[in-house]
Amino acid sequence: MNADREPMGAAPLSTAEALNLGCYCRTLNPARLEQELEADVSLAGLAQDIAQTRPHLFSSTVVFLTQSVADQMTAAVQALERVMALPAYQAQALARAPAIAQRAFGPVGMFMGYDFHLGAQGPRLIEVNTNAGGALLNAALARAQQSCCEAMNWAFKPDPALAELEDTFFAMFTSEWQRQRGDQPMGLIAIVDDAPNEQYLAPEFELCRQMLKRRGLDARIVAPQALQWQDGQLLTDGSVVGMVYNRLTDFYLAEPAHQALRQAYEAGAVVMTPHPRAHALHAEKRNLVALSDAGLLASWGASESDRALLGTVVSPTIMVTPDSADALWAQRRQWFFKPESGYGGKAVYRGDKLTRRVWADITAGGFVAQAMVPPSERLIEVDGVQADLKFDVRAYAYAGQVQLLAARMYTGQTTNFRTPGGGFAPVVVVP
């Protein structure tokens, strides 16, 4: 611990903040992580491959949160789900979405990700993702931690919930299937992404495939080009696909390479999750404009308690328009600019880093401005050198229920997996 980390005149740090800023101990047990990642014999060598090809995927330490912050994140996710279910909210979100998003077959969308920064007054929602990656990787990582010293033993006691996470994730698959197919037997599950072997989170596809196979299901990792729409069925290598775990970032299946999947989905011939409707209702950045407008939410029937909670959690967000451009430029240091339908930190800009050239692109249309909430910091040590990394916290959730909290540590404007000492990190909640 380093007692000199608290700035003079600052408010007293919580225990979690003090640990994040003063404890740089390594808690990752690499041997245990290898066991967790390679629990199935078919995954032998996966840990070594990750270490060689993705050296910054996993951090060697944890991030600490107070119990009250964790509880507020959980409550916020539940409130967001209630508001997003309001007919008036859905009507405005779907009004600007393409026709494919109007279809409702029953599934609600697996592996939702609610990303938060920790502000001075508590957690602030940064964005929502409908195909948030990393849940299975983070589950393995969380189970591979060990206490760094006797004083920290309380933080690393066995957690039954971590041991049961795969069952929790599998239950999502069965729930999504039953929402559309009832008691029919589950068929082949295709885990679909563009060039799946080249994706940075490709190891998670393997973990997911093995999780499903261990429970008696046929699961395959498939590129969209390997799918065919034929005689009312979606096929891959001659086999009928019953369900698609969709990892594509072409959220409305508009690209030519995704037409077979689009046709099967529109015909209701395949259970797909997450799907275009889930993206339109949850992940479009324009939704944050409505979610941060208490008056609008009141007119739609949101409860007073939900409005109060979202008022403290959802960062104020507005559309960038020609009328607002001059004022936003003058106040740009107070804003973060994001494309309406962006993902993965692409084309995202801090206002204080903007150039006039980039500003011209932003004001051309298709961007929202979100009030700046600086990320929290975590002290780490890499090769004997101490450094402060930024971090955000992701709540993985299904149907409004948080399943796992995990952090992503990084340097730069947005989250990435290129920072020495950074990457995914487990969250430890301080009682």
C-alpha positions as MATLAB code, in Angstrom:
seq = 'MNADREPMGAAPLSTAEALNLGCYCRTLNPARLEQELEADVSLAGLAQDIAQTRPHLFSSTVVFLTQSVADQMTAAVQALERVMALPAYQAQALARAPAIAQRAFGPVGMFMGYDFHLGAQGPRLIEVNTNAGGALLNAALARAQQSCCEAMNWAFKPDPALAELEDTFFAMFTSEWQRQRGDQPMGLIAIVDDAPNEQYLAPEFELCRQMLKRRGLDARIVAPQALQWQDGQLLTDGSVVGMVYNRLTDFYLAEPAHQALRQAYEAGAVVMTPHPRAHALHAEKRNLVALSDAGLLASWGASESDRALLGTVVSPTIMVTPDSADALWAQRRQWFFKPESGYGGKAVYRGDKLTRRVWADITAGGFVAQAMVPPSERLIEVDGVQADLKFDVRAYAYAGQVQLLAARMYTGQTTNFRTPGGGFAPVVVVP';
ca = [
       0.000    0.000    0.000;
       1.111    3.566   -0.687;
      -0.401    6.028    1.772;
       0.693    9.085   -0.224;
      -1.666    8.549   -3.150;
      -4.538   10.707   -1.850;
      -4.266   14.320   -3.089;
      -4.218   17.119   -0.523;
      -7.661   18.533    0.127;
      -9.451   15.669   -1.640;
     -12.471   13.889   -0.234;
     -11.515   10.777    1.766;
     -10.946    7.763   -0.448;
     -13.129    4.695   -0.073;
     -11.384    1.433    0.746;
     -11.826    0.332   -2.871;
     -10.318    3.546   -4.225;
      -7.419    3.320   -1.792;
      -6.712   -0.243   -2.907;
      -6.930    0.684   -6.594;
      -4.492    3.543   -6.102;
      -2.173    1.955   -3.563;
      -2.031   -1.817   -4.002;
      -0.212   -3.057   -7.099;
       0.185   -6.706   -6.084;
      -0.124   -9.435   -8.728;
      -2.991  -11.799   -7.980;
      -3.185  -13.851  -11.185;
      -2.057  -17.457  -10.860;
      -0.901  -18.335  -14.423;
      -0.947  -22.087  -13.785;
      -4.508  -21.940  -12.524;
      -5.541  -19.788  -15.486;
      -4.133  -22.430  -17.815;
      -6.193  -25.060  -16.000;
      -9.329  -22.942  -16.284;
      -8.850  -22.220  -19.983;
      -7.917  -25.791  -20.847;
     -10.461  -27.628  -18.693;
     -11.421  -29.590  -21.813;
      -8.663  -31.731  -23.350;
      -9.495  -30.337  -26.801;
      -8.401  -26.878  -25.609;
      -4.842  -27.923  -24.782;
      -2.416  -25.156  -25.731;
      -5.034  -22.383  -25.608;
      -3.377  -20.547  -22.707;
       0.019  -20.567  -24.401;
      -1.506  -19.362  -27.670;
      -3.174  -16.453  -25.847;
       0.081  -15.537  -24.111;
       1.946  -15.488  -27.420;
      -0.613  -13.858  -29.715;
      -2.638  -11.752  -27.257;
      -0.146  -10.752  -24.538;
      -2.317   -7.922  -23.233;
      -5.629   -9.781  -23.043;
      -5.402  -10.444  -19.287;
      -4.115   -8.167  -16.561;
      -2.242   -9.708  -13.651;
      -4.251   -7.883  -10.987;
      -7.824   -7.082   -9.976;
      -9.945   -3.948   -9.715;
     -11.732   -3.112   -6.460;
     -15.281   -1.733   -6.165;
     -17.284   -0.767   -3.119;
     -20.420   -2.771   -2.443;
     -22.551    0.360   -2.926;
     -21.124    0.957   -6.419;
     -21.714   -2.654   -7.416;
     -25.268   -2.465   -6.079;
     -25.900    0.765   -7.993;
     -24.710   -0.833  -11.237;
     -27.035   -3.779  -10.691;
     -29.971   -1.482   -9.943;
     -29.156    0.641  -13.005;
     -29.193   -2.373  -15.324;
     -32.588   -3.414  -13.966;
     -33.963    0.120  -14.348;
     -32.625    0.377  -17.896;
     -34.346   -2.860  -18.828;
     -37.648   -1.637  -17.394;
     -37.454    1.654  -19.271;
     -36.397   -0.057  -22.511;
     -39.504   -2.239  -22.261;
     -41.863    0.769  -22.249;
     -43.977    0.874  -25.448;
     -43.212    4.567  -26.067;
     -39.471    4.024  -25.642;
     -39.533    1.104  -28.066;
     -41.617    3.039  -30.569;
     -39.082    5.889  -30.783;
     -36.090    3.539  -30.906;
     -37.590    1.351  -33.631;
     -38.881    4.307  -35.666;
     -35.330    5.056  -36.833;
     -34.281    1.417  -37.220;
     -34.441   -0.603  -40.463;
     -37.246   -3.049  -41.169;
     -35.275   -6.067  -39.971;
     -35.234   -4.622  -36.428;
     -39.039   -4.504  -36.304;
     -39.263   -8.285  -36.087;
     -39.781   -9.802  -32.639;
     -39.397  -13.562  -32.438;
     -39.064  -13.860  -28.659;
     -35.344  -13.906  -27.746;
     -34.146  -10.857  -25.806;
     -30.413  -11.023  -26.528;
     -27.565  -12.807  -24.738;
     -24.368  -11.364  -23.317;
     -25.567   -7.806  -22.925;
     -22.782   -5.504  -21.785;
     -23.365   -2.334  -19.746;
     -20.141   -0.307  -19.567;
     -19.521    2.146  -16.730;
     -16.959    4.728  -15.672;
     -16.747    5.545  -11.980;
     -17.380    9.237  -11.386;
     -17.068   11.196   -8.175;
     -20.776   10.608   -7.493;
     -20.815    6.942   -8.469;
     -20.993    4.830  -11.647;
     -21.860    6.475  -14.956;
     -23.165    4.483  -17.929;
     -20.941    5.004  -20.965;
     -22.646    2.688  -23.433;
     -24.538   -0.556  -23.925;
     -23.337   -3.396  -26.152;
     -25.511   -6.199  -27.487;
     -22.768   -8.706  -28.302;
     -20.353   -7.874  -25.514;
     -17.339  -10.155  -25.716;
     -15.261  -11.546  -22.902;
     -17.739  -13.107  -20.473;
     -16.331  -16.648  -20.672;
     -12.751  -15.380  -20.666;
     -13.466  -13.228  -17.622;
     -15.118  -16.129  -15.837;
     -11.961  -18.205  -16.287;
      -9.785  -15.264  -15.251;
     -11.796  -14.614  -12.086;
     -11.401  -18.242  -11.004;
      -7.617  -18.042  -11.464;
      -6.871  -15.429   -8.792;
      -4.994  -15.917   -5.544;
      -4.379  -13.783   -2.494;
      -1.253  -11.649   -2.700;
      -0.821  -11.490    1.097;
      -2.524  -12.571    4.301;
      -4.178   -9.181    4.686;
      -6.026   -9.737    1.390;
      -7.270  -13.268    2.035;
     -10.808  -11.931    2.508;
     -10.896  -10.844   -1.144;
     -10.062  -14.237   -2.625;
     -12.270  -16.682   -0.797;
     -13.925  -19.314   -3.039;
     -17.026  -17.860   -4.692;
     -19.738  -20.427   -5.547;
     -21.226  -18.029   -8.095;
     -17.992  -18.092  -10.121;
     -18.014  -21.890  -10.144;
     -21.581  -21.868  -11.490;
     -21.110  -19.214  -14.182;
     -20.964  -21.669  -17.083;
     -24.310  -23.102  -15.998;
     -25.648  -19.543  -15.861;
     -24.375  -18.792  -19.369;
     -25.724  -22.075  -20.730;
     -29.125  -21.264  -19.248;
     -29.171  -18.158  -21.487;
     -28.868  -20.334  -24.569;
     -31.715  -22.594  -23.476;
     -33.867  -19.620  -22.457;
     -33.375  -17.880  -25.793;
     -34.187  -21.103  -27.637;
     -37.353  -21.718  -25.617;
     -38.553  -18.137  -26.106;
     -38.834  -18.901  -29.825;
     -39.063  -22.690  -30.118;
     -40.679  -23.811  -26.879;
     -39.894  -27.401  -25.961;
     -38.480  -28.420  -29.339;
     -35.043  -30.081  -29.089;
     -32.152  -27.682  -29.601;
     -30.338  -28.226  -32.873;
     -26.919  -27.243  -34.158;
     -25.645  -23.968  -32.701;
     -23.441  -21.841  -34.954;
     -21.144  -19.271  -33.341;
     -20.913  -16.754  -36.200;
     -18.426  -13.962  -36.837;
     -16.493  -12.610  -39.776;
     -13.157  -14.423  -40.120;
     -13.671  -15.943  -36.663;
     -10.142  -17.353  -36.352;
      -8.716  -13.856  -36.818;
     -10.843  -12.152  -34.173;
      -9.024  -10.933  -31.076;
     -11.511  -12.761  -28.852;
     -11.396  -15.953  -30.936;
     -10.308  -17.974  -27.847;
     -13.695  -17.215  -26.335;
     -15.426  -18.816  -29.313;
     -13.594  -22.043  -28.473;
     -14.568  -21.797  -24.810;
     -18.201  -21.286  -25.807;
     -18.158  -24.173  -28.267;
     -16.770  -26.541  -25.650;
     -19.228  -25.324  -23.010;
     -22.107  -26.242  -25.315;
     -20.584  -29.561  -26.409;
     -20.042  -30.653  -22.801;
     -23.772  -30.235  -22.333;
     -24.632  -32.446  -25.253;
     -25.141  -29.889  -28.030;
     -23.551  -29.719  -31.458;
     -21.784  -26.356  -31.692;
     -19.521  -25.034  -34.449;
     -17.601  -21.822  -35.094;
     -18.696  -20.579  -38.508;
     -17.876  -17.705  -40.849;
     -21.011  -16.243  -42.502;
     -19.719  -17.268  -45.936;
     -20.082  -20.899  -44.812;
     -23.844  -20.466  -44.319;
     -26.413  -21.241  -47.043;
     -30.117  -20.412  -47.161;
     -31.712  -23.337  -48.958;
     -35.257  -24.736  -49.041;
     -36.302  -22.756  -45.979;
     -33.341  -23.859  -43.885;
     -30.026  -22.350  -42.835;
     -27.257  -24.814  -43.593;
     -23.559  -25.121  -42.904;
     -21.578  -27.948  -44.439;
     -24.853  -29.752  -45.137;
     -26.138  -29.552  -41.545;
     -29.212  -27.573  -40.502;
     -28.455  -24.691  -38.130;
     -31.054  -24.300  -35.389;
     -29.523  -21.414  -33.462;
     -26.968  -18.681  -34.139;
     -24.897  -17.040  -31.425;
     -24.319  -13.807  -33.333;
     -20.979  -12.019  -32.867;
     -21.194   -9.923  -36.048;
     -20.816   -6.159  -35.837;
     -22.987   -5.743  -38.941;
     -25.863   -5.292  -36.544;
     -28.614   -5.134  -39.166;
     -27.162   -7.841  -41.450;
     -26.872   -5.426  -44.370;
     -23.597   -6.659  -45.865;
     -23.751   -9.036  -48.877;
     -21.736  -11.698  -47.042;
     -24.484  -11.921  -44.415;
     -27.482  -12.386  -46.695;
     -28.014  -16.084  -45.992;
     -28.190  -15.337  -42.286;
     -30.450  -12.363  -42.934;
     -32.876  -14.439  -45.001;
     -33.023  -17.189  -42.381;
     -33.586  -14.689  -39.586;
     -36.319  -12.779  -41.420;
     -38.097  -16.069  -42.136;
     -37.930  -17.098  -38.478;
     -36.086  -20.220  -39.574;
     -33.284  -19.784  -37.049;
     -33.075  -18.595  -33.447;
     -30.558  -15.747  -33.507;
     -29.204  -13.989  -30.446;
     -28.339  -11.184  -30.072;
     -30.368   -9.844  -32.998;
     -31.121   -6.583  -34.846;
     -34.055   -5.639  -32.629;
     -31.942   -5.964  -29.486;
     -29.317   -3.676  -31.002;
     -31.879   -1.049  -31.973;
     -33.455   -1.030  -28.510;
     -30.298   -1.225  -26.425;
     -27.069   -0.319  -28.174;
     -27.786    2.534  -30.583;
     -26.016    5.546  -29.063;
     -29.039    7.753  -29.837;
     -30.892    5.846  -27.125;
     -28.643    7.530  -24.558;
     -30.198   10.870  -25.513;
     -33.618    9.634  -24.422;
     -32.304    7.734  -21.396;
     -30.718   10.918  -20.031;
     -33.876   13.028  -20.550;
     -35.953   12.745  -17.364;
     -38.869   14.751  -18.764;
     -39.136   12.550  -21.826;
     -38.958    9.395  -19.718;
     -41.723   10.742  -17.486;
     -43.948   11.334  -20.505;
     -43.377    7.723  -21.538;
     -44.449    6.363  -18.162;
     -41.103    5.620  -16.496;
     -41.481    5.423  -12.728;
     -40.190    8.219  -10.525;
     -37.636    5.889   -8.922;
     -36.304    4.717  -12.297;
     -36.054    8.310  -13.533;
     -34.164    9.321  -10.402;
     -31.738    6.429  -10.711;
     -31.075    6.930  -14.423;
     -30.660   10.645  -13.775;
     -27.649    9.859  -11.616;
     -26.243    7.003  -13.720;
     -26.746    7.917  -17.393;
     -24.366   10.646  -18.521;
     -26.154   13.575  -20.257;
     -26.125   12.896  -24.010;
     -27.291   15.081  -26.907;
     -27.323   14.859  -30.679;
     -24.677   16.794  -32.589;
     -26.592   19.019  -35.013;
     -25.754   22.119  -37.041;
     -27.642   24.190  -34.466;
     -25.604   22.801  -31.559;
     -22.235   22.658  -33.324;
     -20.876   26.070  -32.300;
     -21.784   25.662  -28.644;
     -20.381   22.134  -28.526;
     -17.114   23.244  -30.110;
     -16.757   26.011  -27.541;
     -17.408   23.509  -24.715;
     -15.737   20.546  -26.387;
     -13.502   19.733  -23.415;
     -16.628   18.774  -21.477;
     -17.828   16.241  -24.077;
     -16.998   12.883  -25.596;
     -18.146   12.372  -29.210;
     -19.368    9.001  -30.476;
     -20.938    7.739  -33.725;
     -24.589    6.814  -33.387;
     -24.053    3.195  -34.394;
     -20.405    2.727  -33.482;
     -18.794   -0.053  -31.486;
     -15.453   -0.990  -29.985;
     -14.289    2.599  -29.563;
     -14.163    3.206  -33.330;
     -14.342    6.879  -34.386;
     -14.741    7.942  -30.745;
     -13.149   11.255  -29.772;
     -12.391   13.134  -26.575;
     -13.397   16.736  -27.018;
     -10.091   18.070  -25.712;
      -8.236   16.073  -28.397;
     -10.304   17.252  -31.381;
      -8.879   18.880  -34.474;
     -10.860   21.077  -36.842;
     -10.630   18.389  -39.519;
     -12.175   15.746  -37.279;
     -14.762   18.250  -36.064;
     -15.906   18.749  -39.658;
     -16.532   14.994  -39.911;
     -18.468   14.976  -36.631;
     -20.698   17.894  -37.548;
     -21.471   16.313  -40.911;
     -23.923   14.135  -38.997;
     -24.305   10.820  -37.220;
     -22.692   11.663  -33.854;
     -23.824   12.138  -30.279;
     -22.074   14.166  -27.590;
     -21.833   12.567  -24.154;
     -20.826   14.460  -21.025;
     -17.243   13.642  -20.135;
     -16.818   11.233  -17.222;
     -13.099   10.486  -16.785;
     -12.357    6.823  -16.088;
     -10.966    5.754  -12.743;
      -7.340    4.735  -12.339;
      -5.610    1.595  -11.145;
      -1.990    1.418  -10.011;
      -0.042   -1.470  -11.541;
       3.557   -2.569  -11.759;
       5.120   -3.819  -14.992;
       8.767   -4.933  -15.048;
       9.397   -3.140  -11.772;
       7.934    0.161  -12.953;
       4.731    1.529  -11.446;
       2.106    3.132  -13.686;
      -1.499    4.289  -13.466;
      -3.901    2.717  -15.953;
      -7.456    3.768  -16.686;
     -10.268    1.278  -16.294;
     -13.943    0.851  -17.027;
     -16.311   -1.760  -15.612;
     -18.587   -3.976  -17.686;
     -21.696   -5.593  -16.267;
     -22.552   -8.721  -18.255;
     -26.287   -9.251  -18.004;
     -29.219  -11.205  -19.380;
     -32.839  -10.033  -19.204;
     -31.835   -7.343  -16.729;
     -29.971   -9.659  -14.355;
     -26.258   -8.994  -13.854;
     -24.219  -12.188  -14.087;
     -20.646  -10.918  -13.828;
     -18.706   -7.699  -13.321;
     -15.340   -7.324  -15.029;
     -12.944   -4.469  -15.712;
     -10.862   -3.462  -18.724;
      -7.612   -1.599  -18.013;
      -5.863    0.511  -20.630;
      -4.102    3.706  -21.618;
      -5.211    6.055  -24.399;
      -8.565    7.581  -25.330;
     -10.598    4.367  -25.333;
     -10.404    0.809  -24.070;
      -7.972   -1.427  -25.915;
      -5.902   -4.556  -25.491;
      -2.548   -3.055  -26.398;
      -1.416   -1.797  -22.985;
       1.355   -3.608  -21.058;
      -0.181   -4.643  -17.746;
      -3.682   -3.933  -19.055;
      -6.502   -6.048  -20.412;
      -9.386   -7.810  -18.700;
      -9.280   -7.770  -14.896;
     -11.604   -9.378  -12.344;
     -13.669   -7.158  -10.065;
     -13.421   -7.653   -6.303;
     -16.253   -6.088   -4.314;
     -15.141   -4.609   -1.008;
     -17.703   -5.312    1.757;
];
